[in-house]
């Protein structure tokens, strides 16, 4: 059994709007032939009717969809409340894992593992099998202390290195890293202020009414 998405009243409204639009399209073929001033007036008046019909159609659409949109917004807001604790729990645990991965103890162990891996690559290039065997045990211990990824019974956690930054002293920031405040400049120009380094001029912009 299927559920009717559009009600009978809604279908009637859609059919009415569609019928009126089709009639206007039929009229447009003859009205579009503009050959003199009177026919241009007729065309302009017709365009006004089109604009009015667009407005009527939009009002009808809004009347039909607004209750649905409001209901969807309500449902989304309610689900947002239910999942917020999950997001907070995720952020809390991730924060703890990030703090551990950035701890001196872990970073020291990671540096050790990376150094062993570098030596292993060198041993491979040199064909030094005894050294590779020796490094294998060292690498296993280093990987246990600072693994690349964390494997669990149901999945795994991988880690992506992300560069972070924060501005700690605005006074010593090089000039090349400053960004002009475009909103502030625009406001000053509109107020008639002259700003060094800023050129101002006027343009005549057409406005259709």
Secondary structure, 3 states (H helix, E strand, C coil): CCCCCCCHHHHHHHHHHHHHHHHHHHHHHHHCCCCCHHHHHHHHHHHHHHHHHHHHHHHHHHHHHHHHHHHHHHHHHHHHHHHHHHHHHHHHHHHHHHHHHCCHHHHHHHHHHHHHHHHHHHHHHHCCHHHHHHHHHHHHHHHHHCCCEEECCCCEEECCCCCCCCCCCHHHCCHHHCCCCHHHHHHHHHCCCCCCCCCCCCCCCCCCC
